[in-house]
Amino acid sequence: MQFKSVQDFLVHVKAELEANRLVLPTLPDIALKVRDAVSKGDASAQELAEMIAMDPAISARLIQVVNSPLYRGTNEIKNIQMAVTRLGNSTIRTLITSLVMQQMFKPTSALLEHYFRNIWEQGVNVSAISRALAAFVPHLNADEAMLAGLIHQIGKLPILTLVEKIPEFRDSPSRLEKLLEKAHPHVGKIIMDTWNFPQELKQVASEYVDFQRDHAGPADYVDLVQVAFLQSISGTDHPACRVEWATVPAFAKLGLQADVEILEIEGVPEEIELAQSMLI
């Protein structure tokens, strides 16, 4: 099987999906149930807590996170209902989705383990930087920003699962890397459509690589993730390191100078480190 272009590969992806030979990542049940309950607007803190408590692992992680420096209040949170009451339904919905994301980055084979681990670690870095950057854009929510960072390269996962069976990519790391970079935004859009995410988050997975993207109105989560991504790869050999930051409208949208070093802004490194420790 030979692919002459990324478009050829995307046609193959569509055919595999239609034939049910390629399964897209799906959100775990707990995230879907909490999201649906919050969206309906009639779930009480007790009902949400009972729902979350059905997943002991996520319940334990949630208690741990709510008592972390990022969310900690004056009193220790000892149960899920206290956590929901403290943070509110919307924050809990976003936080639960972020906490279950790691479950999707478990490879089906040893061959993919390296790639899945690197994509998750990259997602955590971008997520943590995005959350810290949200402090400079008051109309954007820090927890939504964190989730946006985690999903920005979700399109790479089904590509890896698919190419594991295609020797021309499986046996050529350089070709595979090029394919991942070029094709993942297109596949990311497909995943976001199936997940039915809010539009402002849905755009992130497909548009964050459009570094000339400009739009009317204030900064959005795509702008936030773009800047976070460029900051995260600074000094590496990633192809996007060739992008001139001064030409990227997202920096101005966030009110940042194009030559800014996020880690040099007072308080930001600590915020990033706290968010990273929460997600790893």
Buried (B, 14 or more C-beta within 10 A) or exposed (E): EEBEEBEEBBEBBBEBBEEEEBEBBEBBEBBBBBBEBBBEEEBEBEBBBEBBBEBEEBBEBBBEBBBEEBBEEEEEBEEBBBBBBBBEBEBBBBBBBBBBBBBBBEBEEEEBEEBBEEBBBBBBBBBBBBBBBBBBBEEBBBBBBBBBBBBBBBBBBBBBBBBBEBEEBBEEEEBBBBBBBBBBBBBBBBBBEEBEBEEBBBBBBBBBBBBEBEBEEEBBBBBBBBBBBBBBBBEEEBEBEEBEBEEBBBBBBBEBEBEBEBEEBEEBEEBBEBBBBBBE
